Structures are given as structure tokens and as C-alpha cells.
């Protein structure tokens, strides 16, 4: 995993922000406030006061109206962590090369309650990651060797192995991982990797759903107490 420098971070055209927001929202939400963990105070932060999209966003002009708030050090840590969670593989680039850290910056800087909760969790979590890495190896997380990075993450990446006192770092890692995957797989490279081709034109008569799909639909409809009528 390459240790990404700030100059390597890809800044994404903000026209993709709304698409990213929808993808990451699908990953679910986690609470962000809690007790301290190994020296980092997981404290509440002042809410960001900035203009949002409003209730009727212009999808032809989706530049985010709020300022980005993550520091260079936080972006470097986020880049390194994202690249460990989803490393480059063959033709598929690492998250840092597709602007995932830029998306996370956009996300946690947004002036909305859900994003504020994530901001508290993620900014404190990145600080914990660097502090804990320094204590163990004498280097910030992005500069530590791969073995040291993975040894640290092994303690917070698996819910059934989290030791007492590391619950909040584990919560941070889980949320950061969800945002990383949500951002990555709403990029063209992510679509290609999972074989998503989008809407495709059809020709001739519509063949209808497969038998498996029809059976699933029937089960869902009847499970709601409704009458199913075969197409």
C-alpha cells in the first residue's frame, strides 16, 4: 500500500457530490459521540454553519456551497486508511486515486445533522489513529510501515475482537469503511469492478422477469398480505 502524500490526493469535480452522498447514505449511519479511547477525547464539535443544497437542488450545478474543513494531516491519514481498506488490484485503482478522501472531506464538512455526527466520529478517529501509531511505532499512521498499520487496524476492524476501551475507535473504523466503499463503488472504476452497466436499451418484446425474480416478487407481495397476480 503506497503511503500517499498530500500532493497525491485527487480532488474530484464536485458535480459528483450528490451521487456520492446518495451512495454513502445507503451504507447506514452510526452514532458519533462517546467516551474517550486511549488518550483521544471523543468530544463534540461545534456544528458547521454554512449554506447547504436546500430543498430543491440544481442537479445541473451541484457544486457544494459549503467550505471543506479537513486538514492536510487528516486527508493524508484518510487517504492511507482508505487504501488499506480497499487496496489497488490490477486495473482497479486505490481509493486515494479516485478521490475518495476528497469525498470524505466533502461529506464531513456538510452542514447537516447526519454529516455532523460523522464529522465528530471521523475527525476524532483519524486523530486517534495518528496518536496511537506514534505511540507504537514513532510515526503517524500514513508513515508507519504496512505491518504496523495492519496490526493497529486488526484491533478495531473486527467487532467480535474489539477489546474494552477500543469501542469508539472500532465504531470510527466501521463508519469510515462504509463511506470508503460507498464512495468507491459510485465511481466509474467501481462500477466496472462490480459489473454495473447502468440502464441499457432493450429491443424486441420484453421477456419479463426471470422465474427466480418472479418468485421473489411474489413472496414479498404475499408477505405483505396482498394478492399476487402473475404477469
C-alpha positions in Angstrom: 0.0 0.0 0.0 1.6 3.3 -1.0 1.8 6.0 1.7 0.0 8.8 -0.1 1.3 12.3 0.2 -1.0 15.4 0.3 0.2 16.3 -3.2 -1.1 12.9 -4.5 -4.7 13.4 -3.3 -7.1 13.6 -6.1 -9.6 16.5 -6.0 -12.9 15.4 -7.5 -15.2 17.6 -9.6 -18.0 18.5 -7.1 -20.6 17.6 -9.7 -20.3 14.0 -8.4 -21.0 15.0 -4.8 -24.8 14.4 -4.8 -24.3 10.9 -6.4 -21.7 10.1 -3.7 -23.9 11.4 -1.0 -26.7 9.1 -2.0 -24.3 6.1 -2.3 -22.8 6.7 1.2 -26.2 7.2 2.8 -27.1 3.8 1.7 -24.3 2.4 3.9 -26.2 3.4 7.0 -25.5 5.7 9.9 -23.6 5.3 13.2 -23.6 7.4 16.3 -20.6 9.6 16.8 -20.4 10.7 20.4 -19.0 8.8 23.3 -16.3 8.3 25.8 -12.5 8.7 25.4 -10.3 6.0 24.0 -6.6 5.7 24.7 -5.8 9.4 25.1 -8.1 11.0 22.4 -11.1 12.9 23.8 -14.0 12.0 21.5 -15.6 15.3 22.2 -18.5 17.0 20.5 -17.6 19.7 17.9 -19.3 22.9 17.0 -21.8 22.4 14.2 -20.7 23.8 10.8 -22.7 26.8 9.9 -22.8 27.1 6.2 -25.2 27.1 3.3 -26.5 23.7 2.2 -28.1 22.5 -1.0 -31.6 23.5 0.2 -34.8 21.5 -0.5 -34.6 21.9 -4.3 -31.0 21.3 -5.5 -30.0 22.2 -9.0 -28.7 18.9 -10.4 -27.1 20.8 -13.3 -25.0 22.9 -10.9 -24.2 20.7 -7.9 -21.1 22.4 -6.6 -21.2 22.1 -2.8 -21.8 25.6 -1.3 -20.0 24.7 1.9 -16.3 25.0 2.6 -14.1 21.9 3.0 -12.8 21.6 6.6 -10.4 18.6 6.8 -6.8 19.5 7.4 -3.9 18.3 5.3 -2.9 15.8 8.0 -6.4 14.4 8.2 -6.6 14.0 4.5 -3.3 12.1 4.4 -4.5 9.8 7.2 -7.8 9.3 5.4 -6.0 8.5 2.2 -3.8 5.9 3.8 -6.6 4.3 5.6 -8.9 4.1 2.6 -6.1 2.5 0.6 -5.7 -0.3 3.2 -9.4 -0.9 3.4 -9.7 -1.3 -0.4 -6.2 -1.7 -1.9 -5.4 -1.3 -5.6 -5.9 -4.5 -7.5 -4.8 -4.9 -11.1 -6.7 -2.4 -13.3 -8.7 -1.1 -10.3 -7.1 1.9 -8.6 -6.7 2.6 -4.9 -9.4 4.8 -3.4 -7.0 7.7 -3.0 -6.5 7.8 -6.7 -10.3 8.1 -7.3 -10.8 11.0 -4.9 -12.3 9.0 -2.0 -10.6 11.2 0.6 -12.0 14.3 -1.2 -15.5 12.8 -0.9 -15.0 12.1 2.8 -13.9 15.7 3.2 -17.0 16.9 1.4 -19.1 14.6 3.5 -17.9 15.6 6.9 -17.9 19.3 6.0 -21.6 19.3 5.1 -23.9 21.3 7.3 -26.4 18.6 8.1 -27.0 16.6 11.3 -26.0 13.2 10.0 -22.8 14.5 8.5 -22.1 16.4 11.7 -22.3 13.1 13.7 -19.9 11.5 11.2 -17.6 14.5 11.4 -17.2 14.1 15.2 -16.6 10.3 14.8 -14.2 10.5 11.8 -12.1 13.5 12.8 -11.6 12.2 16.3 -10.9 8.7 14.8 -8.2 10.0 12.5 -6.6 11.8 15.4 -6.7 8.6 17.4 -5.2 6.7 14.5 -2.2 9.0 14.3 -1.7 9.3 18.0 -1.9 5.5 18.6 0.5 4.9 15.6 3.0 7.4 17.1 2.8 5.7 20.5 3.5 2.3 18.9 5.9 3.0 16.1 7.1 6.6 16.4 5.4 7.6 13.2 2.0 8.9 12.1 -0.3 6.3 10.6 0.4 7.2 6.9 4.2 7.0 7.5 4.2 3.7 9.5 5.2 0.5 7.7 2.4 -1.7 6.4 2.8 -4.3 9.1 2.4 -1.7 11.9 -0.6 -0.2 10.2 -2.4 -3.5 9.8 -1.5 -4.6 13.3 -3.2 -1.5 14.6 -6.3 -1.8 12.4 -6.6 -5.5 13.4 -7.6 -4.3 16.9 -10.6 -2.3 15.7 -11.6 -3.9 12.4 -13.5 -6.9 13.8 -16.4 -6.4 16.1 -16.0 -9.7 17.9 -12.4 -9.0 18.7 -12.6 -5.4 20.0 -11.0 -5.0 23.4 -12.6 -2.9 26.2 -11.6 0.7 25.7 -11.5 0.5 21.9 -15.2 0.5 21.2 -15.1 4.1 19.8 -12.1 3.6 17.5 -13.9 0.4 16.2 -17.1 2.5 15.6 -15.0 5.0 13.7 -13.4 2.3 11.6 -16.7 0.8 10.7 -18.2 4.1 9.6 -15.1 5.1 7.7 -15.1 1.8 5.9 -18.7 2.2 4.9 -18.0 5.7 3.5 -15.0 4.5 1.6 -16.9 1.7 -0.1 -19.9 3.9 -0.8 -17.7 6.4 -2.5 -15.5 4.0 -4.4 -18.4 2.0 -5.9 -20.2 5.1 -7.2 -17.2 5.9 -9.4 -16.8 4.6 -13.0 -13.9 2.4 -11.9 -16.1 1.0 -9.1 -19.0 0.3 -11.5 -16.6 -1.5 -13.8 -15.3 -3.7 -11.0 -18.8 -4.9 -9.9 -20.1 -5.2 -13.5 -22.6 -2.4 -13.2 -23.6 -1.2 -16.7 -26.5 1.1 -15.9 -29.6 1.4 -17.9 -29.3 -0.4 -21.3 -31.7 -0.1 -24.2 -33.8 -3.2 -24.9 -35.0 -4.5 -28.3 -37.9 -6.7 -29.2 -40.5 -8.0 -26.8 -39.9 -7.6 -23.1 -39.0 -11.0 -21.8 -40.3 -10.3 -18.3 -38.6 -11.2 -15.0 -36.7 -14.4 -14.6 -38.5 -17.2 -12.7 -36.3 -16.5 -9.6 -37.1 -12.8 -9.7 -40.9 -13.5 -10.1 -40.8 -15.9 -7.2 -39.1 -13.3 -5.0 -41.6 -10.6 -6.0 -44.5 -12.9 -5.3 -43.1 -13.8 -1.9 -42.7 -10.1 -1.0 -46.2 -9.2 -2.1 -47.9 -12.1 -0.4 -45.7 -11.4 2.7 -47.4 -8.0 2.9 -50.8 -9.7 2.9 -51.6 -8.7 -0.7 -52.8 -10.8 -3.6 -50.3 -11.6 -6.2 -51.3 -11.6 -9.8 -48.9 -13.3 -12.2 -47.8 -11.1 -15.2 
